[in-house]
């Protein structure tokens, strides 16, 4: 991989990743609606609205691989999610196909599986149970990746990102924490692993309390260095200060993703 495009480069994860990916991929192209506030003179930025197919086509020119973080990163109104995460994601994969891009790493989300209960441990083969319109849009993106991988020859890795940060800060994050260096390792697998067709992995570090079976990622060569249990005492102490949420605390998607707008039969779901 010589020339790599990073979408969503001005967001929280993108801001951190662009500094970590730059030494690995010197021809790193950054894109978002607006440039990062601290854009360096040695960085290349191309603005693009993902919902604008022509603009997306332009930023994908002469690119070897794409790390697709761009889109709306939390729950939102349907029209917002539709434009940024569904139409925008389709524009990205279609432009990648047309421009001959070899690899796409798609930033999916744990919210694809959000309505699985916390007491169950699931692998990538489990039935998706998205907890929001946002989670549903990420499931759509995974499906697009599978289609473009099998029908059009793109190599695609979908990473169901847990909680990205320097340390887990509550009980839920002890299960789903993802150290930044571990995300970089997964991205490198997606961009560089030979003969990759289409794979889905969980974006988490070495978490003793994990709800996910990430053996598939390990089989691909992933060796996480972060250990959430090292931060357990502080995370559990912080958890005691949080208000209870019966629905959010039961399901993997947590609060507010599972509990907001919830008007289902909670007791029936628990059975």
DANOR-V174413 format. One record per run of one state. SS is the DSSP state (helix for helix, strand for strand, loop for the rest). FROM is the first residue (numbers start at 1). TO is the last residue. Records with the same first field share a line. If there is no record, write none. Layout:
SS = FROM-TO ; FROM-TO
This chain:
loop = 1-2 ; 8-11 ; 23-26 ; 33-43 ; 48-52 ; 60-64 ; 69-77 ; 100-102 ; 114-116 ; 118-121 ; 123-132 ; 153-154 ; 162-162 ; 165-170 ; 179-179 ; 193-197 ; 204-205 ; 207-211 ; 213-214 ; 220-226 ; 240-250 ; 252-265 ; 271-271
strand = 3-7 ; 27-32 ; 44-47 ; 65-68 ; 103-109 ; 117-117 ; 122-122 ; 155-161 ; 163-164 ; 177-178 ; 198-203 ; 206-206 ; 212-212 ; 227-227 ; 251-251
helix = 12-22 ; 53-59 ; 78-99 ; 110-113 ; 133-152 ; 171-176 ; 180-192 ; 215-219 ; 228-239 ; 266-270
